[in-house]
Amino acid sequence: MEQSYQKFTLPGADEDLVRICKERIRFLYGIDQPGLVTERFQAELAMMQGTNHSSVYMLVHHLTKHLHQKGYRTLMRGTFGSAFVSFLLEITEENPLPAHYRCPRCKYTQWMRSAASGYDLPADICPHCGRELYGDGHDLSYETCMGLVPGAQEPYVEMNLTPGAGATAVRYLVQLLGEDRVARACEWNNPVCFMLLPEGMKFEDVTPITELDSPVYGVRKQTVLPGYELKSVLQKVLLLPLDTFDYVSELHHLTNTKPEDICYNDPNVYRLFRELDTLGIPEFSSGVGREILGRLDEVYFSDLVHISGMVHGTDVWYDNGENLLAEHPFHELIGDRNDIFLTLQKYGVDRETAYAVAETVRKGKLGICSKETIRLEKKLCRAGVPQWYIDSMKRITYLFSKAHLIAFVKLYFSLAWFKCYYPKEFYTVTLQDLGAEEFLHYSNEALLQKLETMERCDHYKDKPQEAIELLLEARRRNIPLKL
C-alpha cells in the first residue's frame, strides 16, 4: 500500500522548514552557531531526504502556531519532541540538545556535559555581557523519533490541547487543506482522530466513507476503516483535550502570572519534592512517584523525568529499579527509551545495536528467549555492559518516550511552583478540581475518620481521598479557602 499511493505533502514544505529553522537557530544561538547545533540540524535534515516528513512537521507547525495565536496551549505527545526540528519550529518547548547555558542577549553558549538537563543547572551570569544565562537542553536522541535511516519511522501526530481547542484545530485543518481532504477516523476509542488525504486522491481510493449525521467541527466524512489501518497512506492527526491546561490557565489568571514566569531550576520548588510536600501534584503525590522521591536525597528536574518514566513504564521500578538503587546511583537506572540508547553507546556499544536493544526493551521483548535476543545480549556482553544493567533491561515490559515525559513533568512542575509561591490559589483551584466542596462542612476529626475508612480499602488513591488529604493540609496551614 505504501508504494501504491503518494504521501501527504504540503507545497513548499522543504524550503519553508529550512528557512524557519535557520531563522530560529540564529535567534537562539547567533550568526556563529556552535558546531553541535549545526551538526544536529544537518543530521535531521538528512533523515528527511526522500520522505514527506517536512510536510508533516510543517503541518504541525502551522496548526500549533494557529492555536497559540488563539490563546490555546498545546503539548506534543510521543517521540515528536525528540527532534531538534520540532523545537526550532516551536512545535515543542523541549530543546533536545545536550545540557547547556545560552545567553539570550549575546548568544554565548557553554555546553555542560555533566548535567542531564539544562533545567538542572544553577543560576549563572553570562561572562561576556552580564545577562542571566538560560539553562537549556535535555539530551534527547533524534533516532528515537526518526530511526536510523531516512523513512525508517513515520512521524505520528498526537497532540494534547486546551479543552475547547479541538473545534479551532479541526476547522483550521479544513481551512488549510479543504473539506474533501479531512475525515474523522472510525476508531471507537479515539473520537478525536482525523485522517488527512494526500492531494489528488479520494478517500474512496483507500477506504469506504460514511457521511456523518452532524458535521464534527466542519468535517462531514468518516472513514469506515479505523485510523491505524490507514496510517500508511493517510496522515493521522490525534487531538486529545487535556484538563490540566484549563487548571493551570486558571491559576495563571488568578495570580496574574504567565507560563514564562516559571523557573524550572527554582530551589524553593525542589524543596517541596525533597520534603515530600507533593499533595496535589500529579504523579508525585502518591504511589510509585512518591515512593521513589522518598528514597532520594537530592531532586532535580532530570530526576523528576526519570521518576515519571518509572511511573509510566511497566516493570521498570517494582522488582527492578527498587532493588538496584541501594548499589547504583539513581541516574544510572533505566527510566525511558532514550536512557538505554545513550547509555549503551557510552559503554561502547555501536549505534545500530544500541538502537535495536532500546527498541526491543521498549516492546518488552529482550527477556523473551529468541535467536535475535540471544545475539543482542552476546553483543552487549562483549562490549562490557554490566550484567545488572542487562538483567534490568530484560525485566522491563514497556518503556515510555522521554520527550513525552519531559513535556508532562514541566506541566506538573508548574503546579508545584504555584503551591510554593501562591498556596491560596493552588489549594482553591486544586480542591475545586478534586470536588472537595462536599467535605467543607466536615470537622477535621470527621475527615480523618472518613480518610481512615478509605485507606482500609485496597485500591489506588482516588479523587475523594486526595481531596480530603489536601483539605486537611490546607487547614493545617491556615490557608483561607473559598470554593
LOZABA-175197 format. One record per residue (C-alpha): residue number from 0; x, y, z. Coordinates in nm, 2 decimals, m for minus. Example, Ala and Ser with C-alpha at 12.3 -4.5 7.8 and 13.67 -1.06 7.14 Angstrom:
// LOZABA-175197
<0; <1.23; m0.45; 0.78>>,
<1; <1.37; m0.11; 0.71>>,
This chain:
// LOZABA-175197
<0; <0.00; 0.00; 0.00>>,
<1; <0.29; 0.24; 0.08>>,
<2; <0.42; 0.21; m0.28>>,
<3; <0.08; 0.24; m0.45>>,
<4; <m0.02; 0.58; m0.32>>,
<5; <0.15; 0.91; m0.28>>,
<6; <0.22; 1.05; 0.06>>,
<7; <0.06; 1.35; 0.23>>,
<8; <0.26; 1.67; 0.13>>,
<9; <0.23; 2.05; 0.17>>,
<10; <0.36; 2.27; m0.11>>,
<11; <0.70; 2.43; m0.04>>,
<12; <0.74; 2.24; 0.29>>,
<13; <1.11; 2.15; 0.24>>,
<14; <1.21; 2.51; 0.18>>,
<15; <0.98; 2.66; 0.44>>,
<16; <1.11; 2.42; 0.71>>,
<17; <1.48; 2.50; 0.64>>,
<18; <1.41; 2.88; 0.63>>,
<19; <1.21; 2.89; 0.96>>,
<20; <1.46; 2.66; 1.14>>,
<21; <1.76; 2.86; 1.03>>,
<22; <1.60; 3.18; 1.15>>,
<23; <1.52; 3.03; 1.48>>,
<24; <1.88; 2.90; 1.52>>,
<25; <2.01; 3.25; 1.45>>,
<26; <1.77; 3.39; 1.71>>,
<27; <1.88; 3.14; 1.98>>,
<28; <2.25; 3.09; 1.90>>,
<29; <2.36; 3.38; 1.69>>,
<30; <2.52; 3.40; 1.35>>,
<31; <2.82; 3.19; 1.45>>,
<32; <2.63; 2.89; 1.58>>,
<33; <2.81; 2.63; 1.79>>,
<34; <2.92; 2.33; 1.58>>,
<35; <2.69; 2.09; 1.77>>,
<36; <2.39; 2.29; 1.68>>,
<37; <2.46; 2.29; 1.31>>,
<38; <2.56; 1.92; 1.31>>,
<39; <2.24; 1.82; 1.48>>,
<40; <2.02; 2.03; 1.24>>,
<41; <2.20; 1.89; 0.93>>,
<42; <2.18; 1.53; 1.06>>,
<43; <1.80; 1.57; 1.10>>,
<44; <1.76; 1.73; 0.76>>,
<45; <1.95; 1.43; 0.61>>,
<46; <1.70; 1.20; 0.78>>,
<47; <1.41; 1.38; 0.60>>,
<48; <1.56; 1.33; 0.25>>,
<49; <1.33; 1.14; 0.02>>,
<50; <1.04; 1.14; 0.27>>,
<51; <0.73; 1.36; 0.33>>,
<52; <0.84; 1.43; 0.68>>,
<53; <0.90; 1.80; 0.61>>,
<54; <0.53; 1.83; 0.52>>,
<55; <0.42; 1.66; 0.84>>,
<56; <0.64; 1.89; 1.06>>,
<57; <0.52; 2.20; 0.87>>,
<58; <0.16; 2.09; 0.91>>,
<59; <0.21; 2.07; 1.29>>,
<60; <0.40; 2.39; 1.29>>,
<61; <0.11; 2.58; 1.11>>,
<62; <m0.15; 2.41; 1.34>>,
<63; <0.04; 2.48; 1.66>>,
<64; <0.11; 2.84; 1.56>>,
<65; <m0.26; 2.90; 1.48>>,
<66; <m0.37; 2.76; 1.82>>,
<67; <m0.11; 2.96; 2.01>>,
<68; <m0.23; 3.28; 1.84>>,
<69; <m0.58; 3.20; 1.96>>,
<70; <m0.45; 3.17; 2.31>>,
<71; <m0.46; 2.79; 2.34>>,
<72; <m0.19; 2.57; 2.48>>,
<73; <m0.06; 2.25; 2.31>>,
<74; <0.17; 1.96; 2.40>>,
<75; <0.32; 1.71; 2.16>>,
<76; <0.29; 1.35; 2.28>>,
<77; <0.52; 1.06; 2.20>>,
<78; <0.87; 1.10; 2.05>>,
<79; <0.79; 1.40; 1.83>>,
<80; <0.97; 1.63; 2.08>>,
<81; <1.30; 1.43; 2.04>>,
<82; <1.37; 1.61; 1.71>>,
<83; <1.56; 1.94; 1.71>>,
<84; <1.34; 2.04; 1.42>>,
<85; <1.03; 2.02; 1.64>>,
<86; <1.19; 2.26; 1.88>>,
<87; <1.31; 2.50; 1.61>>,
<88; <0.96; 2.51; 1.46>>,
<89; <0.82; 2.58; 1.81>>,
<90; <0.61; 2.27; 1.79>>,
<91; <0.75; 2.17; 2.13>>,
<92; <0.92; 2.36; 2.42>>,
<93; <1.17; 2.08; 2.48>>,
<94; <1.52; 2.15; 2.34>>,
<95; <1.67; 1.81; 2.26>>,
<96; <2.04; 1.92; 2.25>>,
<97; <2.27; 1.83; 2.54>>,
<98; <2.25; 2.04; 2.86>>,
<99; <2.40; 2.39; 2.81>>,
<100; <2.38; 2.75; 2.91>>,
<101; <2.29; 3.01; 2.65>>,
<102; <2.27; 3.39; 2.67>>,
<103; <1.95; 3.54; 2.53>>,
<104; <2.14; 3.87; 2.46>>,
<105; <2.49; 3.80; 2.32>>,
<106; <2.42; 3.43; 2.23>>,
<107; <2.71; 3.30; 2.43>>,
<108; <2.68; 2.92; 2.47>>,
<109; <2.85; 2.68; 2.71>>,
<110; <2.79; 2.31; 2.70>>,
<111; <2.76; 2.13; 3.03>>,
<112; <2.80; 1.76; 2.95>>,
<113; <2.80; 1.66; 3.32>>,
<114; <2.43; 1.77; 3.36>>,
<115; <2.14; 1.55; 3.25>>,
<116; <1.92; 1.85; 3.18>>,
<117; <1.97; 2.22; 3.13>>,
<118; <1.70; 2.27; 3.39>>,
<119; <1.93; 2.11; 3.64>>,
<120; <2.19; 2.39; 3.60>>,
<121; <2.21; 2.65; 3.88>>,
<122; <2.16; 3.02; 3.80>>,
<123; <2.46; 3.19; 3.64>>,
<124; <2.56; 3.51; 3.47>>,
<125; <2.70; 3.54; 3.11>>,
<126; <3.08; 3.61; 3.13>>,
<127; <3.06; 3.83; 2.82>>,
<128; <2.76; 4.06; 2.88>>,
<129; <2.65; 4.00; 3.24>>,
<130; <2.29; 3.89; 3.14>>,
<131; <2.14; 3.60; 3.33>>,
<132; <2.20; 3.27; 3.14>>,
<133; <1.93; 3.03; 3.04>>,
<134; <1.97; 2.66; 3.12>>,
<135; <1.85; 2.45; 2.82>>,
<136; <1.87; 2.11; 2.66>>,
<137; <1.75; 1.76; 2.77>>,
<138; <1.99; 1.54; 2.57>>,
<139; <1.73; 1.37; 2.35>>,
<140; <1.83; 1.15; 2.06>>,
<141; <1.66; 1.22; 1.73>>,
<142; <1.68; 0.85; 1.65>>,
<143; <1.40; 0.77; 1.89>>,
<144; <1.18; 0.98; 1.67>>,
<145; <1.33; 0.93; 1.32>>,
<146; <1.50; 0.59; 1.34>>,
<147; <1.85; 0.52; 1.20>>,
<148; <1.79; 0.57; 0.82>>,
<149; <1.56; 0.81; 0.63>>,
<150; <1.20; 0.70; 0.64>>,
<151; <1.26; 0.43; 0.90>>,
<152; <1.00; 0.57; 1.13>>,
<153; <0.69; 0.77; 1.02>>,
<154; <0.62; 1.08; 1.23>>,
<155; <0.28; 1.04; 1.41>>,
<156; <0.09; 1.35; 1.52>>,
<157; <m0.06; 1.32; 1.87>>,
<158; <m0.13; 1.65; 2.04>>,
<159; <m0.28; 1.75; 2.38>>,
<160; <m0.48; 2.07; 2.35>>,
<161; <m0.66; 2.30; 2.59>>,
<162; <m1.02; 2.17; 2.63>>,
<163; <m1.23; 2.36; 2.38>>,
<164; <m0.95; 2.40; 2.13>>,
<165; <m1.05; 2.09; 1.93>>,
<166; <m1.30; 2.28; 1.72>>,
<167; <m1.05; 2.55; 1.63>>,
<168; <m0.79; 2.29; 1.54>>,
<169; <m1.00; 2.09; 1.31>>,
<170; <m1.16; 2.39; 1.14>>,
<171; <m0.81; 2.51; 1.07>>,
<172; <m0.72; 2.18; 0.91>>,
<173; <m1.03; 2.21; 0.69>>,
<174; <m0.94; 2.56; 0.60>>,
<175; <m0.58; 2.47; 0.52>>,
<176; <m0.65; 2.16; 0.32>>,
<177; <m1.01; 2.18; 0.21>>,
<178; <m1.32; 1.99; 0.33>>,
<179; <m1.27; 1.70; 0.10>>,
<180; <m0.92; 1.62; 0.25>>,
<181; <m1.02; 1.58; 0.61>>,
<182; <m1.23; 1.29; 0.76>>,
<183; <m1.28; 1.16; 1.11>>,
<184; <m1.13; 0.82; 1.17>>,
<185; <m1.36; 0.54; 1.26>>,
<186; <m1.18; 0.44; 1.58>>,
<187; <m1.40; 0.37; 1.87>>,
<188; <m1.16; 0.48; 2.14>>,
<189; <m1.03; 0.79; 1.96>>,
<190; <m1.33; 1.01; 1.86>>,
<191; <m1.09; 1.30; 1.81>>,
<192; <m0.87; 1.12; 1.55>>,
<193; <m0.87; 1.27; 1.20>>,
<194; <m0.72; 1.15; 0.87>>,
<195; <m0.58; 1.38; 0.61>>,
<196; <m0.58; 1.29; 0.24>>,
<197; <m0.29; 1.34; 0.01>>,
<198; <m0.37; 1.59; m0.27>>,
<199; <m0.51; 1.45; m0.59>>,
<200; <m0.67; 1.14; m0.41>>,
<201; <m1.01; 1.05; m0.29>>,
<202; <m1.08; 0.88; 0.04>>,
<203; <m1.27; 0.61; m0.15>>,
<204; <m0.94; 0.51; m0.31>>,
<205; <m0.83; 0.36; 0.03>>,
<206; <m1.15; 0.32; 0.24>>,
<207; <m1.52; 0.33; 0.22>>,
<208; <m1.66; 0.66; 0.36>>,
<209; <m1.98; 0.74; 0.55>>,
<210; <m2.15; 1.07; 0.59>>,
<211; <m2.18; 1.20; 0.95>>,
<212; <m2.53; 1.29; 1.06>>,
<213; <m2.39; 1.60; 1.22>>,
<214; <m2.07; 1.76; 1.10>>,
<215; <m1.78; 1.75; 1.35>>,
<216; <m1.62; 2.09; 1.35>>,
<217; <m1.69; 2.12; 0.98>>,
<218; <m1.59; 1.76; 0.89>>,
<219; <m1.87; 1.57; 0.72>>,
<220; <m1.69; 1.24; 0.63>>,
<221; <m1.59; 0.94; 0.84>>,
<222; <m1.37; 0.65; 0.73>>,
<223; <m1.51; 0.30; 0.76>>,
<224; <m1.17; 0.15; 0.82>>,
<225; <m1.00; 0.25; 1.16>>,
<226; <m0.72; 0.51; 1.15>>,
<227; <m0.45; 0.26; 1.24>>,
<228; <m0.52; 0.06; 0.93>>,
<229; <m0.49; 0.37; 0.71>>,
<230; <m0.19; 0.55; 0.86>>,
<231; <0.05; 0.41; 0.59>>,
<232; <m0.14; 0.62; 0.33>>,
<233; <m0.33; 0.89; 0.51>>,
<234; <m0.18; 1.13; 0.76>>,
<235; <m0.32; 1.06; 1.11>>,
<236; <m0.38; 1.35; 1.35>>,
<237; <m0.49; 1.28; 1.70>>,
<238; <m0.62; 1.57; 1.91>>,
<239; <m0.67; 1.50; 2.28>>,
<240; <m0.81; 1.76; 2.53>>,
<241; <m0.60; 1.79; 2.85>>,
<242; <m0.79; 1.92; 3.15>>,
<243; <m0.47; 2.02; 3.33>>,
<244; <m0.43; 2.30; 3.08>>,
<245; <m0.75; 2.46; 3.20>>,
<246; <m0.64; 2.41; 3.56>>,
<247; <m0.30; 2.58; 3.50>>,
<248; <m0.46; 2.86; 3.30>>,
<249; <m0.70; 2.93; 3.59>>,
<250; <m0.40; 2.96; 3.83>>,
<251; <m0.22; 3.19; 3.60>>,
<252; <m0.53; 3.41; 3.57>>,
<253; <m0.58; 3.42; 3.95>>,
<254; <m0.22; 3.51; 4.02>>,
<255; <m0.16; 3.74; 3.72>>,
<256; <0.13; 3.53; 3.60>>,
<257; <0.24; 3.38; 3.27>>,
<258; <0.39; 3.04; 3.19>>,
<259; <0.73; 3.21; 3.11>>,
<260; <0.74; 3.33; 3.48>>,
<261; <0.80; 2.97; 3.59>>,
<262; <1.17; 2.90; 3.66>>,
<263; <1.25; 2.53; 3.62>>,
<264; <1.56; 2.53; 3.84>>,
<265; <1.40; 2.71; 4.13>>,
<266; <1.55; 2.56; 4.45>>,
<267; <1.24; 2.66; 4.66>>,
<268; <1.01; 2.44; 4.44>>,
<269; <1.25; 2.15; 4.45>>,
<270; <1.24; 2.17; 4.83>>,
<271; <0.87; 2.06; 4.81>>,
<272; <0.98; 1.75; 4.63>>,
<273; <1.26; 1.67; 4.87>>,
<274; <1.04; 1.71; 5.17>>,
<275; <0.76; 1.51; 5.00>>,
<276; <0.53; 1.81; 5.02>>,
<277; <0.37; 1.70; 4.70>>,
<278; <0.00; 1.65; 4.77>>,
<279; <m0.19; 1.78; 4.47>>,
<280; <0.10; 1.73; 4.23>>,
<281; <0.01; 1.46; 3.98>>,
<282; <0.24; 1.16; 3.97>>,
<283; <0.43; 1.27; 4.27>>,
<284; <0.17; 1.28; 4.55>>,
<285; <0.12; 0.91; 4.59>>,
<286; <0.21; 0.57; 4.46>>,
<287; <0.54; 0.49; 4.28>>,
<288; <0.63; 0.86; 4.23>>,
<289; <0.61; 0.95; 4.60>>,
<290; <0.78; 0.62; 4.70>>,
<291; <1.08; 0.70; 4.47>>,
<292; <1.11; 1.06; 4.59>>,
<293; <1.13; 0.93; 4.95>>,
<294; <1.44; 0.74; 4.86>>,
<295; <1.63; 1.03; 4.70>>,
<296; <1.85; 1.28; 4.89>>,
<297; <1.86; 1.54; 4.61>>,
<298; <1.60; 1.60; 4.34>>,
<299; <1.65; 1.79; 4.01>>,
<300; <1.44; 1.82; 3.70>>,
<301; <1.60; 1.53; 3.53>>,
<302; <1.52; 1.31; 3.84>>,
<303; <1.15; 1.41; 3.81>>,
<304; <1.16; 1.30; 3.45>>,
<305; <1.33; 0.97; 3.55>>,
<306; <1.07; 0.91; 3.81>>,
<307; <0.79; 0.98; 3.57>>,
<308; <0.94; 0.72; 3.33>>,
<309; <0.93; 0.47; 3.61>>,
<310; <0.57; 0.56; 3.69>>,
<311; <0.45; 0.51; 3.33>>,
<312; <0.68; 0.22; 3.23>>,
<313; <0.59; m0.14; 3.31>>,
<314; <0.83; m0.35; 3.54>>,
<315; <1.07; m0.06; 3.55>>,
<316; <1.06; 0.02; 3.92>>,
<317; <0.90; m0.27; 4.11>>,
<318; <1.12; m0.58; 4.12>>,
<319; <1.37; m0.39; 3.92>>,
<320; <1.49; m0.03; 3.99>>,
<321; <1.38; m0.05; 4.35>>,
<322; <1.63; m0.33; 4.42>>,
<323; <1.91; m0.16; 4.23>>,
<324; <1.90; 0.18; 4.40>>,
<325; <2.09; 0.06; 4.70>>,
<326; <2.40; m0.01; 4.49>>,
<327; <2.37; 0.22; 4.20>>,
<328; <2.31; 0.60; 4.16>>,
<329; <1.95; 0.68; 4.06>>,
<330; <2.05; 0.84; 3.73>>,
<331; <2.22; 0.51; 3.62>>,
<332; <1.89; 0.32; 3.65>>,
<333; <1.67; 0.29; 3.34>>,
<334; <1.38; 0.53; 3.31>>,
<335; <1.29; 0.56; 2.94>>,
<336; <1.39; 0.45; 2.59>>,
<337; <1.64; 0.74; 2.55>>,
<338; <1.83; 0.62; 2.85>>,
<339; <1.91; 0.29; 2.70>>,
<340; <2.01; 0.42; 2.36>>,
<341; <2.26; 0.67; 2.51>>,
<342; <2.39; 0.46; 2.80>>,
<343; <2.47; 0.16; 2.58>>,
<344; <2.67; 0.38; 2.34>>,
<345; <2.87; 0.52; 2.65>>,
<346; <2.96; 0.16; 2.73>>,
<347; <3.10; 0.13; 2.37>>,
<348; <2.80; m0.05; 2.20>>,
<349; <2.77; 0.06; 1.84>>,
<350; <2.48; 0.29; 1.74>>,
<351; <2.28; 0.03; 1.55>>,
<352; <2.29; m0.23; 1.83>>,
<353; <2.21; 0.03; 2.09>>,
<354; <1.90; 0.13; 1.89>>,
<355; <1.79; m0.23; 1.83>>,
<356; <1.82; m0.31; 2.20>>,
<357; <1.63; 0.01; 2.30>>,
<358; <1.35; m0.08; 2.07>>,
<359; <1.35; m0.44; 2.19>>,
<360; <1.33; m0.34; 2.55>>,
<361; <1.06; m0.08; 2.47>>,
<362; <0.84; m0.36; 2.34>>,
<363; <0.92; m0.58; 2.64>>,
<364; <1.09; m0.85; 2.43>>,
<365; <1.46; m0.86; 2.55>>,
<366; <1.36; m1.10; 2.82>>,
<367; <1.20; m1.34; 2.57>>,
<368; <1.45; m1.60; 2.45>>,
<369; <1.50; m1.59; 2.07>>,
<370; <1.78; m1.60; 1.82>>,
<371; <1.77; m1.22; 1.80>>,
<372; <1.77; m1.15; 2.17>>,
<373; <2.05; m1.40; 2.23>>,
<374; <2.25; m1.23; 1.96>>,
<375; <2.19; m0.89; 2.11>>,
<376; <2.28; m1.00; 2.46>>,
<377; <2.61; m1.15; 2.34>>,
<378; <2.70; m0.82; 2.17>>,
<379; <2.62; m0.63; 2.50>>,
<380; <2.84; m0.87; 2.70>>,
<381; <3.13; m0.84; 2.45>>,
<382; <3.11; m0.46; 2.48>>,
<383; <3.13; m0.48; 2.86>>,
<384; <2.78; m0.37; 2.95>>,
<385; <2.73; m0.47; 3.32>>,
<386; <2.52; m0.78; 3.38>>,
<387; <2.30; m0.59; 3.63>>,
<388; <2.21; m0.34; 3.35>>,
<389; <2.13; m0.63; 3.10>>,
<390; <1.92; m0.81; 3.36>>,
<391; <1.73; m0.48; 3.43>>,
<392; <1.65; m0.44; 3.06>>,
<393; <1.53; m0.80; 3.04>>,
<394; <1.28; m0.74; 3.32>>,
<395; <1.12; m0.44; 3.15>>,
<396; <0.80; m0.50; 2.95>>,
<397; <0.73; m0.14; 2.84>>,
<398; <0.91; 0.20; 2.83>>,
<399; <0.79; 0.55; 2.77>>,
<400; <0.93; 0.82; 2.54>>,
<401; <1.15; 1.07; 2.73>>,
<402; <1.03; 1.37; 2.52>>,
<403; <0.67; 1.29; 2.62>>,
<404; <0.77; 1.26; 2.99>>,
<405; <0.95; 1.60; 2.99>>,
<406; <0.65; 1.78; 2.85>>,
<407; <0.42; 1.65; 3.12>>,
<408; <0.67; 1.69; 3.40>>,
<409; <0.70; 2.06; 3.31>>,
<410; <0.33; 2.09; 3.34>>,
<411; <0.33; 1.92; 3.68>>,
<412; <0.63; 2.12; 3.79>>,
<413; <0.43; 2.44; 3.72>>,
<414; <0.16; 2.32; 3.97>>,
<415; <0.44; 2.27; 4.23>>,
<416; <0.55; 2.63; 4.15>>,
<417; <0.21; 2.76; 4.23>>,
<418; <0.19; 2.56; 4.55>>,
<419; <0.52; 2.71; 4.66>>,
<420; <0.45; 3.08; 4.57>>,
<421; <0.07; 3.10; 4.55>>,
<422; <m0.06; 2.85; 4.80>>,
<423; <m0.40; 3.01; 4.85>>,
<424; <m0.48; 2.99; 4.48>>,
<425; <m0.32; 2.65; 4.44>>,
<426; <m0.53; 2.49; 4.72>>,
<427; <m0.85; 2.67; 4.60>>,
<428; <m0.83; 2.56; 4.24>>,
<429; <m0.70; 2.21; 4.32>>,
<430; <m0.96; 2.14; 4.57>>,
<431; <m1.23; 2.26; 4.33>>,
<432; <m1.09; 2.02; 4.07>>,
<433; <m1.10; 1.74; 4.31>>,
<434; <m1.46; 1.81; 4.41>>,
<435; <m1.38; 1.89; 4.77>>,
<436; <m1.69; 2.12; 4.82>>,
<437; <m1.88; 1.83; 4.97>>,
<438; <m1.63; 1.79; 5.25>>,
<439; <m1.61; 2.15; 5.36>>,
<440; <m1.87; 2.12; 5.64>>,
<441; <m1.68; 1.82; 5.79>>,
<442; <m1.48; 1.87; 6.10>>,
<443; <m1.11; 1.77; 6.09>>,
<444; <m1.19; 1.47; 6.32>>,
<445; <m1.47; 1.36; 6.08>>,
<446; <m1.24; 1.40; 5.78>>,
<447; <m0.97; 1.19; 5.95>>,
<448; <m1.22; 0.92; 6.03>>,
<449; <m1.35; 0.92; 5.67>>,
<450; <m0.99; 0.90; 5.54>>,
<451; <m0.91; 0.61; 5.77>>,
<452; <m1.21; 0.42; 5.62>>,
<453; <m1.10; 0.49; 5.27>>,
<454; <m0.74; 0.38; 5.34>>,
<455; <m0.86; 0.04; 5.45>>,
<456; <m0.99; m0.02; 5.10>>,
<457; <m0.73; m0.18; 4.89>>,
<458; <m0.74; 0.04; 4.58>>,
<459; <m0.54; 0.32; 4.42>>,
<460; <m0.59; 0.66; 4.57>>,
<461; <m0.90; 0.83; 4.42>>,
<462; <m1.01; 1.19; 4.40>>,
<463; <m1.22; 1.19; 4.72>>,
<464; <m0.93; 1.06; 4.92>>,
<465; <m0.69; 1.31; 4.78>>,
<466; <m0.94; 1.59; 4.82>>,
<467; <m0.97; 1.51; 5.20>>,
<468; <m0.59; 1.49; 5.24>>,
<469; <m0.54; 1.82; 5.06>>,
<470; <m0.82; 1.99; 5.25>>,
<471; <m0.67; 1.88; 5.58>>,
<472; <m0.33; 2.00; 5.47>>,
<473; <m0.48; 2.34; 5.38>>,
<474; <m0.64; 2.37; 5.72>>,
<475; <m0.32; 2.28; 5.90>>,
<476; <m0.15; 2.56; 5.71>>,
<477; <m0.44; 2.81; 5.78>>,
<478; <m0.50; 2.86; 5.41>>,
<479; <m0.82; 3.06; 5.36>>,
<480; <m1.05; 2.87; 5.12>>,
<481; <m1.35; 2.99; 4.92>>,
<482; <m1.47; 2.71; 4.70>>,
